[in-house]
Amino acid sequence: MNNTALVQRTDDGYSGPSIQIADRIGAEMDRPLIFIEHPNAQSVLQAEPNGWDIAFLAIDPSRTDRIAFSDPYHSLEATFAVRDGLKHWSCDEVLQGDHTIICATGAAYQARLSALAPKGPIVLATSPDEARERFLSGEGQALAGIREALEAPKIPGAHILADSFAHIQQAVAVPIGNSAQMAMINRVLRRRGAS
């Protein structure tokens, strides 16, 4: 649920690209959909072993011992919102400066950001919403996030950098013991791409 570019809660359920794919997979399997909300990927990984059949996660090679991933269906850019007083125009400038960066714990871009070893500290928030609120309240000089989420709504007194520090491939995931379903899931994704 922390990736609003892919799923949003509505008055009558859910919407977004992940929901459209889930609907098509459910129709292909002739099974009803029961949605289970998880705040982030870590929550999915910590769920009961039989607590879910399919999930929508970032492709992460460190998880392939537990999860099988489909072909990617969407790519997201991780970038920074920086305060207007900070005259940086690239992610490298932010990473090379001694700036406090606020980032959501468990976000798909957190590991990539940490691997880039920014000179300034990374402050972890429990969710993208909390990270945004902390940035809005004046904490930090840069806010890491998914471009679509940083752009809407606009953050007063900040601008979003044009480049990115990570590209995150999104996929349908199934528990490793259910990987036989992957051929069907990839067929659904190919048909979606062709339509």
KEKE-3310 file (N, C-alpha, C; in steps of 0.2 Angstrom, whole numbers, plus 5000, padded with zeros to 4 digits):
npx = (5004:5011:5015:5009:5009:5005:4995:4979:4968:4951:4934:4926:4934:4948:4961:4971:4986:4991:4980:4972:4980:4979:4965:4964:4972:4965:4953:4958:4962:4950:4945:4940:4945:4953:4958:4972:4979:4995:5007:5020:5033:5041:5032:5024:5033:5035:5023:5011:5016:5006:4999:4996:4993:4997:5007:5012:5027:5043:5056:5068:5083:5088:5078:5074:5075:5064:5054:5046:5047:5038:5039:5044:5032:5031:5040:5048:5054:5066:5069:5074:5066:5071:5074:5070:5080:5092:5103:5104:5104:5104:5104:5117:5123:5116:5119:5133:5134:5134:5121:5106:5096:5079:5071:5060:5058:5060:5056:5057:5068:5076:5087:5095:5098:5106:5117:5123:5130:5128:5136:5130:5119:5106:5090:5078:5061:5045:5036:5032:5023:5025:5038:5037:5029:5038:5048:5040:5038:5050:5062:5077:5086:5084:5072:5069:5061:5048:5045:5032:5025:5031:5028:5014:5004:5011:5026:5027:5039:5049:5058:5058:5070:5077:5083:5087:5090:5089:5081:5067:5061:5045:5035:5024:5023:5025:5024:5038:5036:5024:5028:5024:5013:5018:5020:5007:5004:5014:5009:4997:5002:5009:4999:4992:5002:5001:4989)
npy = (4994:5006:5011:5022:5024:5013:5006:5012:5016:5017:5024:5013:5002:4997:5004:5006:5001:4988:4983:4981:4971:4961:4958:4953:4941:4934:4932:4924:4913:4909:4912:4920:4937:4941:4954:4958:4970:4976:4986:4987:4980:4972:4968:4959:4949:4945:4939:4926:4909:4904:4914:4922:4922:4929:4943:4960:4966:4974:4969:4959:4952:4947:4941:4929:4916:4914:4919:4919:4929:4937:4942:4960:4972:4985:5000:5010:5026:5031:5046:5062:5074:5091:5104:5121:5130:5123:5122:5111:5100:5087:5070:5065:5076:5078:5066:5067:5078:5085:5081:5078:5065:5060:5044:5031:5017:5000:5003:5000:5007:5010:5001:5003:5016:5016:5008:5017:5025:5039:5055:5062:5059:5046:5046:5036:5034:5027:5025:5030:5040:5045:5049:5060:5069:5072:5078:5089:5095:5101:5094:5087:5089:5083:5072:5056:5046:5038:5045:5048:5048:5058:5069:5072:5076:5092:5097:5110:5123:5115:5106:5094:5083:5081:5069:5052:5041:5027:5014:5005:4989:4983:4968:4954:4943:4927:4914:4904:4890:4890:4892:4887:4893:4904:4905:4906:4919:4927:4926:4933:4946:4949:4949:4960:4970:4970:4976)
npz = (5000:5001:4989:4980:4966:4960:4967:4974:4988:4986:4988:4985:4985:4977:4966:4952:4943:4948:4953:4942:4935:4945:4944:4931:4932:4942:4935:4924:4932:4936:4949:4964:4970:4985:4994:5003:5013:5014:5022:5017:5007:5016:5026:5019:5016:5029:5032:5036:5030:5021:5019:5008:4990:4978:4976:4974:4971:4972:4961:4968:4970:4982:4988:4981:4986:4992:4985:4969:4955:4942:4925:4923:4925:4927:4928:4940:4945:4957:4966:4972:4982:4985:4995:4991:4993:4992:4980:4971:4957:4953:4957:4960:4965:4977:4984:4985:4993:5010:5016:5025:5022:5020:5021:5018:5028:5022:5010:4992:4986:4997:5000:4988:4989:5001:4997:4989:4997:5003:5008:5018:5032:5032:5037:5044:5041:5046:5035:5018:5019:5032:5031:5021:5029:5039:5032:5027:5039:5041:5043:5038:5022:5010:5002:4999:4987:4977:4960:4955:4967:4974:4966:4968:4980:4976:4984:4995:4994:4989:4976:4963:4958:4941:4937:4942:4956:4956:4947:4948:4946:4944:4949:4948:4962:4968:4981:4983:4982:4974:4961:4948:4943:4937:4923:4918:4924:4918:4904:4906:4909:4897:4888:4893:4890:4877:4874)
capx = (5000:5015:5017:5003:5009:5003:4988:4976:4962:4945:4928:4923:4939:4955:4962:4978:4989:4992:4973:4970:4983:4976:4958:4965:4975:4959:4949:4962:4962:4943:4945:4938:4950:4952:4963:4975:4983:5001:5010:5026:5036:5043:5026:5022:5038:5034:5016:5011:5018:5001:4994:4994:4994:5001:5009:5015:5033:5049:5061:5074:5087:5089:5071:5072:5075:5057:5049:5047:5045:5036:5043:5042:5026:5031:5047:5047:5060:5067:5073:5074:5063:5075:5072:5072:5086:5097:5103:5106:5100:5105:5105:5124:5125:5113:5123:5140:5134:5133:5114:5102:5091:5074:5069:5055:5060:5057:5055:5061:5074:5081:5094:5099:5101:5111:5122:5126:5134:5128:5140:5126:5115:5100:5085:5073:5054:5041:5032:5033:5019:5029:5044:5034:5027:5044:5051:5036:5039:5057:5067:5081:5087:5081:5067:5070:5054:5046:5044:5025:5022:5034:5025:5007:5003:5017:5028:5029:5046:5054:5058:5060:5076:5075:5086:5085:5096:5087:5075:5064:5056:5039:5033:5020:5027:5022:5029:5043:5032:5019:5031:5021:5009:5022:5019:5001:5005:5018:5005:4993:5006:5011:4992:4991:5006:4999:4982)
capy = (5000:5012:5013:5024:5024:5006:5005:5017:5014:5021:5023:5006:4996:4999:5005:5006:4996:4982:4980:4979:4965:4956:4956:4948:4935:4931:4930:4918:4907:4908:4913:4927:4940:4943:4958:4959:4975:4976:4993:4987:4973:4968:4965:4953:4944:4942:4936:4918:4906:4903:4920:4926:4919:4933:4950:4965:4969:4976:4963:4960:4946:4944:4937:4924:4910:4913:4922:4919:4935:4937:4948:4966:4975:4993:5002:5016:5030:5034:5052:5066:5081:5094:5111:5126:5134:5119:5123:5105:5099:5080:5065:5064:5082:5077:5061:5069:5084:5083:5083:5073:5062:5056:5039:5026:5010:4995:5005:4997:5011:5011:4997:5006:5022:5014:5006:5023:5028:5046:5058:5064:5054:5044:5046:5032:5035:5021:5024:5036:5046:5048:5053:5066:5073:5074:5083:5095:5099:5105:5089:5085:5093:5079:5067:5050:5043:5037:5051:5049:5050:5065:5074:5073:5083:5096:5099:5117:5125:5110:5104:5087:5082:5078:5062:5047:5037:5020:5012:4999:4985:4980:4962:4950:4938:4921:4910:4899:4884:4891:4895:4884:4898:4910:4905:4909:4926:4931:4927:4939:4952:4950:4951:4967:4975:4971:4979)
capz = (5000:5001:4982:4977:4959:4958:4970:4978:4991:4984:4992:4984:4985:4976:4959:4950:4938:4951:4954:4935:4934:4949:4941:4925:4935:4945:4929:4921:4936:4938:4956:4967:4973:4991:4994:5010:5013:5018:5022:5013:5005:5022:5029:5015:5018:5036:5033:5037:5024:5017:5020:5002:4984:4974:4979:4969:4974:4968:4960:4973:4970:4989:4990:4976:4989:4995:4981:4962:4952:4935:4921:4926:4922:4927:4931:4944:4946:4964:4965:4978:4982:4989:4997:4985:4995:4990:4973:4968:4951:4951:4963:4962:4970:4984:4987:4987:4998:5017:5018:5028:5017:5024:5017:5021:5029:5019:5003:4987:4985:5003:4999:4983:4992:5006:4993:4985:5002:5003:5013:5023:5035:5030:5042:5041:5043:5046:5029:5014:5022:5038:5028:5018:5034:5042:5027:5027:5045:5041:5044:5032:5016:5004:5003:4994:4985:4970:4957:4955:4974:4976:4962:4969:4978:4976:4991:4995:4995:4987:4969:4962:4953:4935:4936:4947:4958:4955:4943:4952:4942:4948:4946:4952:4965:4971:4985:4978:4980:4969:4955:4942:4941:4934:4916:4917:4926:4912:4899:4907:4908:4890:4884:4895:4887:4870:4873)
cpx = (5004:5017:5010:5003:5006:4996:4986:4970:4957:4939:4925:4928:4946:4956:4969:4980:4989:4985:4971:4973:4980:4969:4959:4968:4969:4954:4952:4961:4954:4942:4943:4944:4948:4958:4965:4980:4989:5004:5016:5028:5038:5038:5024:5027:5037:5027:5017:5013:5012:4996:4993:4996:4998:5002:5012:5021:5038:5053:5067:5077:5088:5083:5070:5073:5068:5052:5051:5044:5043:5041:5040:5036:5026:5038:5046:5054:5061:5072:5072:5070:5068:5073:5075:5078:5093:5098:5106:5101:5101:5106:5112:5126:5122:5117:5130:5140:5133:5126:5110:5096:5086:5072:5064:5058:5057:5055:5060:5068:5078:5087:5098:5102:5107:5117:5126:5130:5134:5133:5136:5122:5108:5096:5079:5066:5050:5037:5034:5029:5022:5035:5042:5033:5033:5048:5047:5037:5046:5063:5071:5081:5084:5077:5067:5063:5053:5043:5036:5022:5025:5030:5018:5006:5010:5019:5030:5036:5051:5053:5061:5065:5074:5078:5084:5091:5095:5081:5073:5059:5051:5037:5028:5024:5022:5027:5032:5039:5027:5021:5028:5016:5012:5021:5013:5001:5009:5013:5000:4996:5008:5004:4991:4995:5004:4992:4983)
cpy = (5006:5014:5015:5025:5018:5004:5010:5014:5019:5020:5016:5001:4999:5000:5006:5000:4989:4979:4977:4972:4959:4954:4951:4942:4931:4928:4924:4912:4905:4908:4920:4930:4942:4948:4959:4965:4974:4983:4993:4980:4969:4965:4959:4948:4941:4939:4929:4915:4905:4909:4924:4921:4922:4940:4954:4968:4971:4970:4964:4953:4943:4940:4931:4917:4909:4915:4921:4925:4934:4942:4954:4969:4983:4994:5009:5019:5032:5040:5056:5072:5085:5101:5116:5129:5129:5118:5117:5103:5091:5076:5065:5070:5081:5071:5063:5075:5081:5084:5077:5071:5058:5051:5034:5019:5005:4997:5001:5000:5012:5007:5000:5012:5021:5012:5011:5026:5036:5049:5060:5058:5052:5043:5042:5034:5028:5019:5030:5042:5049:5052:5059:5071:5076:5079:5090:5099:5102:5100:5087:5090:5090:5074:5062:5048:5041:5043:5053:5051:5057:5071:5076:5071:5086:5098:5106:5119:5120:5109:5097:5087:5079:5071:5058:5043:5029:5019:5005:4995:4982:4973:4959:4944:4933:4917:4905:4893:4884:4893:4893:4889:4904:4910:4908:4917:4930:4931:4933:4945:4954:4952:4959:4972:4975:4975:4987)
cpz = (5000:4994:4979:4969:4956:4961:4975:4981:4988:4989:4991:4983:4983:4968:4958:4946:4941:4952:4947:4934:4938:4947:4935:4927:4938:4940:4926:4925:4938:4946:4959:4970:4980:4993:5002:5009:5017:5017:5017:5011:5011:5026:5025:5016:5025:5037:5034:5030:5019:5017:5014:4996:4979:4977:4973:4973:4969:4967:4964:4973:4977:4991:4986:4980:4992:4990:4973:4959:4944:4931:4924:4922:4923:4930:4934:4945:4954:4963:4972:4977:4987:4990:4992:4987:4993:4983:4969:4962:4949:4958:4965:4967:4977:4987:4989:4992:5005:5019:5021:5023:5021:5019:5021:5022:5025:5012:4998:4985:4991:5002:4994:4986:4997:5003:4990:4990:5002:5009:5019:5026:5032:5036:5040:5045:5042:5039:5025:5016:5028:5035:5025:5024:5038:5038:5027:5033:5046:5042:5038:5026:5010:5006:4998:4993:4978:4967:4957:4962:4976:4972:4964:4976:4979:4983:4991:4997:4993:4979:4968:4957:4947:4934:4942:4950:4958:4951:4946:4947:4946:4945:4951:4955:4968:4976:4981:4977:4975:4962:4948:4939:4937:4926:4914:4918:4920:4906:4900:4906:4901:4886:4887:4891:4879:4869:4874)
residu = (MET:ASN:ASN:THR:ALA:LEU:VAL:GLN:ARG:THR:ASP:ASP:GLY:TYR:SER:GLY:PRO:SER:ILE:GLN:ILE:ALA:ASP:ARG:ILE:GLY:ALA:GLU:MET:ASP:ARG:PRO:LEU:ILE:PHE:ILE:GLU:HIS:PRO:ASN:ALA:GLN:SER:VAL:LEU:GLN:ALA:GLU:PRO:ASN:GLY:TRP:ASP:ILE:ALA:PHE:LEU:ALA:ILE:ASP:PRO:SER:ARG:THR:ASP:ARG:ILE:ALA:PHE:SER:ASP:PRO:TYR:HIS:SER:LEU:GLU:ALA:THR:PHE:ALA:VAL:ARG:ASP:GLY:LEU:LYS:HIS:TRP:SER:CYS:ASP:GLU:VAL:LEU:GLN:GLY:ASP:HIS:THR:ILE:ILE:CYS:ALA:THR:GLY:ALA:ALA:TYR:GLN:ALA:ARG:LEU:SER:ALA:LEU:ALA:PRO:LYS:GLY:PRO:ILE:VAL:LEU:ALA:THR:SER:PRO:ASP:GLU:ALA:ARG:GLU:ARG:PHE:LEU:SER:GLY:GLU:GLY:GLN:ALA:LEU:ALA:GLY:ILE:ARG:GLU:ALA:LEU:GLU:ALA:PRO:LYS:ILE:PRO:GLY:ALA:HIS:ILE:LEU:ALA:ASP:SER:PHE:ALA:HIS:ILE:GLN:GLN:ALA:VAL:ALA:VAL:PRO:ILE:GLY:ASN:SER:ALA:GLN:MET:ALA:MET:ILE:ASN:ARG:VAL:LEU:ARG:ARG:ARG:GLY:ALA:SER)
# end
